[in-house]
Amino acid sequence: MDCQREKSASIRAARRTCKPAGTGTREPWNLFFEPQSENDPSEFSISDTEEILFALAVAVEQRDHQTAGHCERLAWTSVALGVALGLARTCLVTLYRAGFLHDVGKVGIPDAILFKPGKLTAEEWVTMRSHTTRGEEICRPMASLSPVLPVIRHHHERWDGSGYPDGLRGEQIPQLARVLQIADIYDALVSPRPYKPPYTPNEALEIIQQETDRGWRDPELVKTFLVFHQDFISKNNPHLNGEQAIGSMRNSLLKLEQSLTAGSGSTSTFELPSHS
């Protein structure tokens, strides 16, 4: 497939979005990771081949001790935000998998670039930015991961079209890529990196708002995230690891379900407070 055809196919895929689950039919999210049926494509269980990819993704992040746990925290935050937005179960599973696999393409990025403490050169930036398309190609042979591919490819696009790799803008950017992007940025900001110390949560939220004002982020999604952070993430942000990850995440989602439904009947989406 030539570049033009590949980009056209990517844009068509990007326009597919996950719709919120119907009102009044909210699932018990503490059972989110329980299989619904043997062949249910929305269940969490992964195949042996997928497990190898997940292990590869975790190995990539553990090349640097400062990023250890990033995938698990990102998966948790993305799914929690997806639950608050009322996204369907299949979308939440996609977010969880994308949380682990979004940066798997960095396996092909040299350490000298990946861990450089200073500013990257223009040539180094070209190499670094290739991790999105590299990751997509690594995961493409797995048919079961096809919903994850647009998230991997497009989680560095910007609302104003100045991102990469395809310069998508606005709602051309897949909805799940936008959700994961906000969670990814937040976790990167509050964590130490070779080129910076960790920011406080308030500083991170301020930076995200500044980037939104600059036109880089989805303004409505960021508005939801800021309120959601105050009401839930800041109070329930587990640092997941190993075998504890799924159990901790299930418990956190149950808390989220309870906090969203308390005093609001059967509302299926996270409601922003009125600013009138």
Secondary structure, DSSP 8 states (H G I E B T S, - for coil): --HHHHHHHHHHHHT----B--TT----GGGTTS-SSTT-TTS----HHHHHHHHHHHHHHTTSGGGTTHHHHHHHHHHHHHHHTTB-HHHHHHHHHHHHHTTGGGGGS-HHHHT-SS---HHHHHHHHTHHHHHHHHHTT-GGGGGGHHHHHHTT--TTS--SSS---GGGS-HHHHHHHHHHHHHHHHS-BTTB----HHHHHHHHHHHHHTT-S-HHHHHHHHHHIIIIITT------TTHHHHHHHHHHHHHHHHHHTTSTT--S-------
